[in-house]
Amino acid sequence: MRLRNLFLSTLAVLSFALASYAQTTAVEGNVIGEDGKPLAGAMVHLTRTDIKGNYKVKTDKKGHYFYGGLPIGEYNIAVEVNGKEVASLNKVRTHPGDPLELPPFDLQAQAKQHQAQQAAAQQAAATGQAIPKEVERGMSAEQKAAYEKAVKEREDAMKKNKALNDAFNTGLQALEAKNYDAAITSLKSASEMDPKQLAVWTHLADAYILSAASKTGADQQTAYQNGLDAYGKALELSPADAGIHNNYGLALVKAKKLPEAQAELNKAAELDPTNAAKYYFNLGAVLVNTGQNDAAGEAFKKAIAANPNYADAQYQYGVYLVAKAQITSDGKVNPVPGTREAFEKYLELQPNGPYAESAKGMLASMSSAVDTKYKNPNETKKSKKK
């Protein structure tokens, strides 16, 4: 009887142990630092939310973390660096079986997004525009507070200085009417009243650059330089504004300062990954105009990588690849890989677009032969016998 009870007790304990073992799992993932490299020594906290439970583990030299024997449940997972929480992932539900692999905590991408949101908020506050909904949703409470403070300060400054407000509005009206000289006069006056108004400098820059188109010689160069100087003032106030870097880059193109233009357009793409396709496309156009075709092709390729549905980038990339095609001995066009796909993608996106006929012609040429035989243009044609 005792042996029987002992046997049953052993079975119960074993069953309990197996049941307990079946209720554990593991989670793993990676942490990428702000420098884009694996972050070693970061503390990963796993806080259970359905019942009380706290666990933690550090990342190894490859930025990887693994926690085994974790009870199945729902967890909030946070990354701590130097005693400060820098990233988190909430409501993670674990499951039995293979370890749950979590998406990486990318602190570099997070920092860039934070910087872009901050720049957008600063730009909106400085120009009196509303924050885009997608930006507002991603803003922290601190960013929103900073935006609201900047808006209030701007409103107070404009109210206190009616002359500044009048000069600014007069300049905008003249700019819209394409009366650039009058716009320059009013906006320049506004910039002297308050040199910290970002909107004044950006519109003054536009007025100078647009006015240069109707000038020649030294007058034109002076107008361009004044516009570039105004963009410089704007960037002093908002150095992380991708839109200003883009416009500054395009202005540098008009002023024929091409290396500086490339740098500004690259900077715009780095600061604002969401609109990177547009900035890389602009860079490609600049490079084409300077005869740097291979660099232009890379820029168009980057634009497509950022946004595969950017139709114009697809077309321009196809044009770049056409130049790489080879003509075989029998006269057939042998395009490099990706050429046909670029033109087909453009036609898919814009079947009636401005380059549609050209794209169709390019595709047709890839299916036909090129006459490579030499013909003497001076040879007289023999008359046909009747």
KEVO-76337 format. One record per atom (N, C-alpha, C): residue in three letters; x, y, z. Coordinates in pm, whole numbers, plus 50000, padded with zeros to 5 digits. Layout:
BEGIN
AlaXYZ...
***
This chain:
BEGIN
Met500854987950000Met500005000050000Met500885012550000Arg501945012150080Arg502845023650084Arg503545025649950Leu503955014249893Leu504615015249760Leu503655020849657Arg502415017049665Arg501415021949568Arg501235036849585Asn501125041649710Asn500955056049735Asn502185063849688Leu503365057949714Leu504595064649670Leu504645065649519Phe504235054949451Phe504215054749305Phe503265065249250Leu502055066149311Leu501075075949266Leu501585090149292Ser502235092249406Ser502785105549437Ser503855109449337Thr504685099849301Thr505745102449203Thr505165106249068Leu504105099049028Leu503445102148901Leu502855116148903Ala502285120049017Ala501675133349029Ala502735144249016Val503855142149086Val504935151949079Val505475152948937Leu505665141348872Leu506175141148735Leu505215148248641Ser503915145448657Ser502905151948572Ser502925166948592Phe503035171248718Phe503075185648747Phe504315192048683Ala505455184648693Ala506695190048635Ala506575191448486Leu505985181248420Leu505805181848275Leu504865193148236Ala503795194848314Ala502835205648285Ala503505219148302Ser504335220148408Ser505025232848431Ser506005235648319Tyr506705225148273Tyr507685226948166Tyr506995231448038Ala505815225848014Ala505085229147891Ala504595243447891Gln504575250048006Gln504045263648015Gln505135274148010Thr506345270247972Thr507415280147959Thr507815281447813Thr508465292647782Thr508885295247645Thr510155303747650Ala510505309547537Ala511695318147531Ala511445329447432Val512115340547455Val512045351847361Val513475356147329Glu513665361647211Glu514975366647172Glu514825377947071Gly515885385547053Gly515845396646958Gly517185403846957Asn517235415146891Asn518455422946878Asn518205437546910Val519265444346953Val519215458746980Val520295465446897Ile519895475346816Ile520825482946731Ile520985496846792Gly522215501146812Gly522485514046874Gly522245525646780Glu522355537746832Glu522145549846750Glu523205551446643Asp524325544346658Asp525365544846556Asp525155534346448Gly524065526846456Gly523765516746355Gly524455503446378Lys525205502146489Lys525925489946519Lys525225482346632Pro525455468846642Pro524855461246752Pro525235467346886Leu524265468446976Leu524495474847105Leu524675464247213Ala525885463247264Ala526185453447369Ala525895459547506Gly525485451047600Gly525305455347739Gly524035462847768Ala523115463447672Ala521825470047698Ala520955460847783Met520265466347880Met519405458347968Met518015457447906Val517535445147890Val516195442747835Val515305437947949His514265445647979His513315442248086His512075435648026Leu511655424748086Leu510445417848044Leu509475418148162Thr508435426148151Thr507485428048261Thr506165421548225Arg505785411648302Arg504525404748272Arg503355413248317Thr502315414148233Thr501185422948261Thr499925415748306Asp499805402748271Asp498585395548313Asp498655391348460Ile499845387748506Ile500085385748650Ile501455391648680Lys501805392648807Lys503065399048843Lys504235390248803Gly505215396648741Gly506415389548700Gly507395398848632Asn508645399048675Asn509665407748617Asn510925399748589Tyr511435401448467Tyr512625394248425Tyr513525403948348Lys514815401048344Lys515705409848269Lys516905402048219Val517475407148109Val518635400748048Val519415411447971Lys520725409847964Lys521555419347890Lys521865414147750Thr522075423447657Thr522475419447522Thr523955415747522Asp524305406147432Asp525705402047422Asp526465411547329Lys527695408047295Lys528525417147214Lys527965418847073Lys527065410147031Lys526425411446900Lys525085418646908Gly524795424047027Gly523525431047045Gly522335421647056His522585408747080His521515398747084His521155395547230Tyr519865393247253Tyr519425388947385Tyr518545376547371Phe518585368147476Phe517785355847478Phe517385353047622Tyr516115350547644Tyr515645346847779Tyr514825334047765Gly515335323147824Gly514635310447821Gly513925307647952Gly513035297847950Gly512295294248070Gly511315304948114Leu510825312748020Leu509925323748052Leu508475318548056Pro507735321448164Pro506345316948170Pro505525322948055Ile504615315148002Ile503755319947894Ile502805330547949Gly502695341547878Gly501815352447921Gly501985364447832Glu501515375947880Glu501615388447804Glu502635397447873Tyr503515403747792Tyr504635411247847Tyr504785425047780Asn505275434447859Asn505805446947806Asn507325445547808Ile507955448147694Ile509405446247684Ile510055459847657Ala511025463347738Ala511665476547728Ala513185474947728Val513845484147656Val515305484547650Val515795496247735Glu516745493547822Glu517305503947909Glu518785505847878Val519185518447856Val520585521847830Val520995532847927Asn522045530248002Asn522535539948102Asn521425544248199Gly520625534548241Gly519585537348339Gly518345544148284Lys518245545848152Lys517105552748092Lys516445543847988Glu515105543047995Glu514375535247896Glu514395542547762Val514855535547657Val515015541947526Val514105535947419Ala513515524447446Ala512605518247348Ala511755507947419Ser510585505347365Ser509715495547429Ser508785489147325Leu508265477747363Leu507305470247281Leu506295464347377Asn505015468147364Asn503995464247461Asn503095453147408Lys502465446347504Lys501465435947477Lys502015424847387Val503175419847423Val503775408647351Val503275395747413Arg502655387447335Arg502105374847385Arg503035363447348Thr503555356447449Thr504455345247424Thr503625332747395His504305322547340His503615310247304His504565298447323Pro504015286347342Pro504885274647359Pro505565271147228Gly506635263247239Gly507325259047118Gly508615266747098Asp508895269946972Asp510145276846939Asp510195290647005Pro511415295747029Pro511545309147089Pro510845319747003Leu510215329247069Leu509545340246999Leu510595350646960Glu510795352546829Glu511775362346783Glu511085375746763Leu511515385746838Leu510895398946835Leu511575407746732Pro510855417546677Pro511495426946584Pro512605434646655Pro513645438546582Pro514785445346648Pro514405458946703Phe515035462546813Phe514925476146866Phe516015484346796Asp515605492146696Asp516555499946616Asp516595514346667Leu517575517146753Leu517655530346816Leu518105540946715Gln518835536946611Gln519245546646508Gln518035551546430Ala517195542146383Ala516005545946308Ala515055554046395Gln514975550146524Gln514115557346617Gln514595571646637Ala515935573446646Ala516485586846664Ala516235595546542Lys516365589646421Lys516115597246298Lys514645601346289Gln513755592146326Gln512335595246323Gln512015606546421His512625605546539His512415615946640His512905629446588Gln514065629346522Gln514635641646468Gln513745647546359Ala513225638746271Ala512355643346164Ala511055649246219Gln510505642646322Gln509275647746383Gln509515661146450Gln510655662446515Gln510985674946581Gln511165686146479Ala511805682746366Ala512015692746261Ala510675696946200Ala509785687146179Ala508475690346122Ala507665699246216Ala507775696346346Ala507045704546444Ala507615718646447Gln508945719846439Gln509565733046439Gln509175740946316Gln509165733946200Gln508795740546076Gln507355745346081Ala506465736646131Ala505045740246141Ala504845752046236Ala505545751646348Ala505405762446445Ala505945775546390Ala507065774646318Ala507695786846266Ala506885793346155Thr506185785146077Thr505425790545964Thr503945792145995Gly503545787946114Gly502145789446152Gly501245778646093Gln501835767946042Gln501055757245982Gln500695746846088Ala499635739346059Ala499245728546150Ala500185716646130Ile500395708946237Ile501245697146226Ile500495686446147Pro501155679946049Pro500515668845979Pro500085657946077Lys498945651846051Lys498395641746143Lys499385630546171Glu500085625746064Glu500995614546085Glu502175618446173Val502565631246168Val503655636046254Val503165637446398Glu501975643146413Glu501425645346547Glu501235632246622Arg500815621646551Arg500595608746617Arg501895603146673Gly503015605846607Gly504285600346653Gly505035609146750Met504485621046781Met505195630346870Met505035626247016Ser506085628447090Ser506015626047235Ser505335638047301Ala505005636447429Ala504385647447503Ala505325659447509Glu506625656947518Glu507605667847523Glu507635675447390Gln507575667947279Gln507575674347148Gln506325682847126Lys505185677447168Lys503935684947154Lys503975697747237Ala504515696647359Ala504625708447445Ala505545718847382Ala506635714247322Ala507585723447257Ala506935730247138Tyr506145722447062Tyr505435728146946Tyr504435738846990Glu503635735547090Glu502625745047139Glu503285757647193Lys504425756047259Lys505145767647310Lys505655776247195Ala506195769747091Ala506725777246976Ala505605784646903Val504435778146891Val503295784646825Val502875797046903Lys502795795547034Lys502375806947118Lys503375818447109Glu504655814847114Glu505695825247105Glu505615832446972Arg505375824946866Arg505275831246733Arg504065840446726Glu502925835546778Glu501715843846777Glu501915856646858Asp502545855246975Asp502785866947059Asp503715876946990Ala504765871446925Ala505715880246857Ala505055887746743Met504195880646669Met503535887046555Met502515897546602Lys501865894646714Lys500905904446767Lys501605917046817Lys502755914946880Lys503495926246937Lys504105935146829Asn504305929546715Asn504985937046610Asn504115937246484Lys503155946146482Lys502235947146368Lys502995950746240Ala504015958746254Ala504775962746136Ala505415950546070Leu505925941346152Leu506515929046099Leu505455920946026Asn504305919646087Asn503205912146028Asn502785918145894Asp502665931245891Asp502245938145767Asp503285936345658Ala504565937845695Ala505625936345595Ala505675922045540Phe505485912245628Phe505505898345586Phe504355895445490Asn503145899745527Asn501975897145442Asn502065904445309Thr502575916545313Thr502755924145189Thr503745916945097Gly504815911745156Gly505805904345079Gly505235891845017Leu504395884645093Leu503775872445040Leu502855875644923Gln502065886344936Gln501155890144828Gln501935893844702Ala503025901044719Ala503845904844603Ala504495892444541Leu504915882944624Leu505525870644575Leu504525862544492Glu503295861444543Glu502255854144470Glu501905861044338Ala502015874344334Ala501725881844212Ala502935882344119Lys504025875544155Lys505265874944078Lys505925888744064Asn505635897444159Asn506295910444165Asn507475908944261Tyr508535902844210Tyr509615898244297Tyr510395909544363Asp510615920344292Asp511355931444351Asp510615937344471Ala509285938644458Ala508475943844569Ala508475933844685Ala508415920944651Ala508435910644754Ala509755911144832Ile510855912844759Ile512165913644824Ile512225925444920Thr511715936844876Thr511755948744960Thr511005946645091Ser509785941145083Ser508965939145203Ser509535928245294Leu509955917045233Leu510455905945314Leu511815909145375Lys512625916645304Lys513905920945360Lys513665930045481Ser512675938845469Ser512315947645581Ser511875939245701Ala511065928845675Ala510595920145783Ala511755912945849Ser512745908545769Ser513885901345825Ser514725910345915Glu514755923245886Glu515505932645969Glu514775935346100Met513415935146096Met512635937146219Met512795925446315Asp512815913246260Asp512965901346344Asp513735890746266Pro515035889646286Pro515855880246209Pro515665865646249Lys514765862746342Lys514555848946385Lys513255842946331Gln512675849246230Gln511445844146170Gln511805835346049Leu511685822246068Leu512065812745963Leu511295815045834Ala509975817345845Ala509145819045726Ala509595831045644Val510065841545711Val510525853445639Val511725849945553Trp512685842645610Trp513905839545537Trp513635830145419Thr512785820045438Thr512515810545329Thr511805817445212His510845826245243His510145833245135His511045843745070Leu511905850045148Leu512855859645091Leu513815852444996Ala514255840645037Ala515125832644949Ala514425829444818Asp513165825244826Asp512395822244705Asp512295834444615Ala512045846044674Ala511885858444596Ala513185861644521Tyr514305860444586Tyr515595863344522Tyr515865853444407Ile515665840544434Ile515965830244333Ile515065831944211Leu513775834444234Leu512835836344123Leu513135849144044Ser513595859344113Ser513905871944045Ser515115870543954Ala516015861243989Ala517245859543911Ala516975855043768Ala515845848243747Ala515525843143613Ala515345854243511Ser514945866043556Ser514715877343464Ser515925886543453Lys517045882443516Lys518245890743514Lys519355883943437Thr520415891143410Thr521555885543339Thr522845890343404Gly523925883343369Gly525235887643412Gly525405888843562Ala526065899743603Ala526375901943744Ala525115903543828Asp524085909943770Asp522825911643844Asp522205898243879Gln522265889143785Gln521695875843809Gln522465868443918Gln523795868943910Gln524615862244010Gln524415867944150Thr524215881344154Thr523965887744283Thr522645883044342Ala521615882044257Ala520295877444304Ala520395863044355Tyr521095854544281Tyr521265840644324Tyr521975840144460Gln523055847744473Gln523825847344597Gln523005852444714Asn522205862844692Asn521335867944799Asn520325857244841Gly519805850044742Gly518865839244773Gly519525828144853Leu520735824344812Leu521465813844884Leu521795818245026Asp522135830945042Asp522415836145176Asp521165835545264Ala520005838345204Ala518745837945280Ala518445823545323Tyr518705813845234Tyr518535799745272Tyr519495796145385Gly520695801645382Gly521655799145490Gly521135803945623Lys520495815545624Lys519895820945747Lys518775811845796Ala517975806845702Ala516885797845739Ala517415785045802Leu518495779645746Leu519065767245799Leu519755769445934Glu520215781545961Glu520755784546094Glu519655783346199Leu518435787146159Leu517295786446252Leu516745772246261Ser516805764646151Ser516225751246150Ser517125741946068Pro518255737746126Pro519235729746050Pro518765715746013Ala517725710746078Ala517255697146049Ala516025696945960Asp515735707945893Asp514555708945807Asp514895703545669Ala514385691645637Ala514705685345508Ala514195693445390Gly513005699345405Gly512435707145296Gly513295719045258Ile513875725645358Ile514745737145329Ile516025732345262His516585721145308His517775715745244His517495712345097Asn516315706845071Asn515945703444933Asn515845716044847Asn515125726144896Asn514955738444819Asn516285745844801Tyr517105745344904Tyr518435751344896Tyr519265744344788Gly519155730944786Gly519885723244684Gly519455726944544Leu518155728344521Leu517645731944388Leu518075746144350Ala518125755044449Ala518605768644422Ala520085768444385Leu520855759844449Leu522275758644417Leu522475753544274Val521565745044229Val521625740344090Val521485752043994Lys520495760544020Lys520275772243933Lys521485781543936Ala522155782244050Ala523335790744061Ala524595783644011Lys524415771343957Lys525505763443900Lys526565759744003Lys526125757744126Lys527005752944232Lys526645738244257Leu527075729544166Leu526565715844162Leu527075706744275Pro528345707044313Pro528755698444426Pro528005701844554Glu527805714944579Glu527055719044699Glu525595714544690Ala525045715044568Ala523655710644548Ala523505695844581Gln524445687544535Gln524395673144564Gln524415670644715Ala525265677844785Ala525375676044930Ala524065679545000Glu523415690244957Glu522165694345021Glu521035684444995Leu520945679144873Leu519885669744840Leu520105656444911Asn521355652344925Asn521645640345004Asn521255642445150Lys521535654245201Lys521195657545340Lys519685657045361Ala518935662145265Ala517465661945276Ala516955647545286Ala517525638645205Ala517095624545207Ala517425617945340Glu518575621345398Glu518965615645527Glu518035620345639Leu517635633045633Leu516815638745739Leu515365634345731Asp514885631645611Asp513465628545593Asp513315616045507Pro513505604145567Pro513415591645490Pro512055589745423Thr510995595245481Thr509655593645423Thr509595599445282Asn510255610645261Asn510255617145129Asn511585615745058Ala512365605645099Ala513695603945041Ala513645601744890Ala512585595044841Ala512485592444697Ala512515605444617Lys511785615244665Lys511735628144594Lys513095634844594Tyr513765634444708Tyr515065641144718Tyr516115634044633Tyr516105620544632Tyr517045613144549Tyr516765615344400Phe515485616544365Phe515145619344226Phe515705632944185Asn515525642944271Asn516065656244242Asn517585655544226Leu518225647544311Leu519675645944301Leu520045639644167Gly519305629444125Gly519555622943997Gly519445632743881Ala518425641443886Ala518255651343781Ala519445660843775Val519945664843893Val521125673643898Val522325666643834Leu522525653943866Leu523675646543815Leu523575644343665Val522365641943614Val522185640543469Val522595653243398Asn522185664543454Asn522505677443392Asn523995680643393Thr524735673743480Thr526175676243484Thr526965665143415Gly526255655943349Gly526915645243275Gly527435633943360Gln527045633343487Gln527485622643576Gln526445611543575Asn526405604243464Asn525305594943440Asn525285583143536Asp526455577543566Asp526475566143658Asp526005570143797Ala526455581643844Ala526005586543975Ala524515589643971Ala524045594843856Ala522615597643843Ala521815584743848Gly522315574343781Gly521625561343784Gly521495556043925Glu522555557444006Glu522505553144145Glu521475561144224Ala521385574244196Ala520405582644266Ala518985578344232Phe518725575644102Phe517385571144061Phe517075557544123Lys518095549144133Lys517905535944194Lys517545537244341Lys518195546844410Lys517865549444551Lys516435554644564Ala516025563044469Ala514665568444472Ala513655557144460Ile513945547544373Ile513035536044354Ile513035527244478Ala514205525444540Ala514275517344662Ala513445523644773Ala513455537044779Ala512675544044881Ala511185543644850Asn510845543744720Asn509425543444680Asn509325536944542Pro509045523844536Pro508965516844407Pro507875522344315Asn506935529744369Asn505835535144287Asn506105549444241Tyr507325553744249Tyr507715567044199Tyr507915565544048Ala506885568843971Ala506865565943827Ala508025572743753Asp508245585643776Asp509275592843703Asp510665587143730Ala510885582543854Ala512165576443886Ala512355563443808Gln511285555643794Gln511355543343715Gln511735546343571Tyr511105556643512Tyr511385560143373Tyr512825564743357Gln513265573843443Gln514625579143430Gln515675568343453Tyr515385559043543Tyr516315547943565Tyr516375539143440Gly515215537043376Gly515195529443252Gly516015536143143Val515895549343130Val516675556943031Val518165555343058Tyr518525555943186Tyr519935554043223Tyr520425540143181Leu519605529843205Leu520005516243172Leu520075513843022Val519235520942944Val519255519442799Val520655522342744Ala521305532242802Ala522645535842756Ala523655524742782Lys523295515242869Lys524195504142900Lys523955492242807Ala522925493042721Ala522595481842633Ala523705479342531Gln523785467042483Gln524755463342381Gln524045458942254Ile524665461542140Ile524115457242011Ile524905444941968Thr524195433841949Thr524865421441909Thr525275422241762Ser526055412441719Ser526555412441581Ser525445411641478Asp524315405841515Asp523205405041419Asp522245416841433Gly522675427141510Gly521885439441516Gly520815439741621Lys520755429941708Lys519725429841812Lys520175437741934Val519205444541996Val519485452242117Val519465442842237Asn520545442642312Asn520645433942429Asn520685442742555Pro519505445842613Pro519475454842729Pro520005448142854Val520545456242947Val521015450843073Val519805447543160Pro519975438443257Pro518845434843344Pro518245446843415Gly516935447343420Gly516225458143488Gly515705468843396Thr516215469243271Thr515795479843178Thr514315478443143Arg513965466743094Arg512575464343054Arg511635466143173Glu512045461043289Glu511185461943408Glu510915476443448Ala511915485143433Ala511735499243471Ala510675505943383Phe510755503643251Phe509775509843161Phe508385503643180Glu508335490543202Glu507035484043224Glu506385489043353Lys507205491243457Lys506675496343583Lys506145510543564Tyr506875518643486Tyr506385532343460Tyr505025531843392Leu504885523443290Leu503615522543216Leu502495517043304Glu502865508143396Glu501855502943490Glu501345514143580Leu502275522843626Leu501905533643717Leu501265545343645Gln501745548543524Gln501225560043448Gln501065556243301Pro500025548343270Pro499835543943131Pro499625555443033Asn499175566943083Asn498965578642997Asn499855590243040Gly500955587043109Gly501835597443160Gly502615604443050Pro503335614943084Pro504065622842983Pro505155614942912Tyr505635604242974Tyr506685596242911Tyr506165582842860Ala504855581142853Ala504285568242817Ala504705563942676Glu504585572842579Glu504925569342442Glu506415566342429Ser507215574242497Ser508655571942493Ser508995558342554Ala508335554842665Ala508585542042730Ala508185530442638Lys507055532142570Lys506615521742475Lys507625520242362Gly508135531442314Gly509125530942207Gly510395523842251Met510815526642376Met512005520042430Met511795504942437Leu510625500742484Leu510335486442494Leu510295479942356Ala509715487042257Ala509645481642122Ala511035479942062Ser511935489242091Ser513295488542036Ser514055476442089Met513655471742207Met514335460142264Met513915447142197Ser512835447842120Ser512325435742053Ser512665435741905Ser513385445741858Ser513705446641716Ser515215447441696Ala515615445841573Ala517035446241540Ala517415460041489Val518685463341507Val519215476141459Val520065473441335Asp519855481141229Asp520615479341105Asp522035484241127Thr522975474741127Thr524375478341152Thr525215478741025Lys524595476640909Lys525345476940783Lys525655491240744Tyr526845493140685Tyr527245506540643Tyr526625509840509Lys526085521940499Lys525535526940374Lys526185540140342Asn526645541540216Asn527265553940172Asn526175564040141Pro526085575040221Pro525015584740198Pro525165592240065Asn526375591840006Asn526605599039880Asn526375590439757Glu526125577739779Glu525915568839667Glu524595571939598Thr524635573539467Thr523395576739391Thr522565564239377Lys521295565939390Lys520375554539379Lys520215550539233Lys520325537939210Lys520125532739073Lys518645532839039Ser518375537738918Ser516975538138876Ser516495524038847Lys515275521638882Lys514705508338858Lys514425506238710Lys514755494038662Lys514465490838523Lys512985488238507Lys512455493438395Lys511035490938364Lys510865476838314
***
